[in-house]
Amino acid sequence: MMCRVGSVVAPFCVYLADIWQFLPQLIVGILAFIIGVLTLWLPETLGEPLTSTMEEAEALGRKKNPEEDKKDPEEGMEMNLNQSN
């Protein structure tokens, strides 16, 4: 959603050059830097299975208990048999 907002606002950012020539580049640079810093707080997902439930997605950034590693990985997988082709 934010990508769409950015694509709508970006053409109007050019008009900020009337205020100061370097203002559009400064705004884009500052936002890129802030976004880069914010990505450092994302949880690491390398080698992790994709989440299939909301509970798994919420627990993604939490620290694991040693007992959770013993859990069967197929335990949370379910098939939807109610679909008709």
C-alpha positions, 0 to 999 in steps of 0.5 A: 500500500505504501508503494502505491502512496509513494508512486502517487506522491512522487510526481508532486515531489518535483514541485518542491524544487521551486522552494529549494533546488535540492529539497526533492533529493534530500527528502528521498535520501532521508526517507531511504536512509530511515527505511534502511535503518527500520529494516534492521528490526525485521526478524531473520527468516533465512532457513525458516519455513514460510508461515501458514497461520497468524499465530506462526507469523506473530511468533516469528520475531519472538525468541524460541524455546528449546522445546519448540525445536522438537515440534513436528514441522508438519503438525501445523500443516492442514489441507483444505478438502472443502475446495471444489474444482 
